[in-house]
């Protein structure tokens, strides 16, 4: 999963230094206290916050390069932090938090071992910690509460200008919640100040309860106290928050294929039992976000780069890092492209793709494809196909040139060796259709 793929129409308020790989004030590894104290950039307007031991700093951990500040957050239980989904670790990163101090880069440091989200689209997330954090914990809005029309207090360590250096101490500002931007997002306007990079994931409070998670801002140039702001409504997600805290990190049943958004089988995940799943069913992992896949023994998963089980396809029967898997020479790499999938018993006939083999009798290297066509000219499979498996209900047309302009073609509706058809190592383009 990539943070920028969750970019909102109003523009995400993330730490740009972290998101863009810059070194402008987002790294704290090895930074002396004096350097932190001398930083003058703070969130836009507002004032220094009172002691807030529930406030959380969320960092990306990038191996030997250290911790890079990403977002703000709030402590909602001993091992749970509430923040924005676009703040979670990206490929090649892990997450850690600092809790219990208003000072940037200070406080109890705890690593994150699991991430939970209610859906791929909602910009809200819970981070599970490897050890208990000292309280207190924020009080959350009740599921029936309505925050529209209220003044709220927002908290964060966000930046004020360029370079994007985080505030040396937690700041707060008053904003007005004007109404709804969407079914689950509140639209606000800064009053005494406004958020920007680094404030994402931070809480908005009304009457002492957290009513929203800061998600995005619009019209912010580092000086605008009255920029438009988006916050994900906590009340709409209260049932999910309570259930997640009570149930703990997700444990998938052993008979499910599990897609993960990071290549090391971590991050956001969603499990799938035997069945067919189109893009609308990828409610948690989301479209084009899977980077690794766990396949229990005895199961097979066929994944497609398009919805409706079409075009490029890959078949897996064991755990696979999709980043390292590479392309089959015909379709795009399976990383960050899965839009539909079919889970079946490994012993069941393959009924969802046509499979192409380099040798006769369905042997040697192979690749699979769903409904659609492909152009092989100059690629590793050009003039190389010797046998094909065509499931019932499919029609395969092989061409010796560019599709319909070819001099010769063969139409197949069943498995076939191509040598008896005088088409061995002859295919340059092909078309797969459903009957």
Secondary structure, DSSP 4 states (H G I P E B T S, - for coil): --GGGG--TT-B---HHHHTT--SS-B-TT--HHHHHH----SEE-EEPPP-TTEEEEEEE-GGG-EEEEEEEEEEETTEEEE-GGGS--TT-EEEEEES-SBTT-SEEEEEEEEE-S-SS-S-EEEEESSPPP---PEEPPTT---TT-EEEEEE----SSS----SB-EEEEEEEEEESSSSEEEEEESSEE--TT-TT-EEEETTEEEEEEEEEES-SSS-TT-EEEEEETGGGHHHHHHHHHH-S----TTSEEEEEETTTEEEEEEE-SEEE-GGG-TTT-TT---EEE--TTEEEEEESSGGGBSEEEEESS-EEHHHH---SSSPPSTT---EEEEEETTS---S-EEEEEETTTEEEEEEE-BEEEE-TTSTTTT---EEE--TTEEEEEESSSGGG-S-EEEESS-EESGGGT-TT--SEEEEEE-
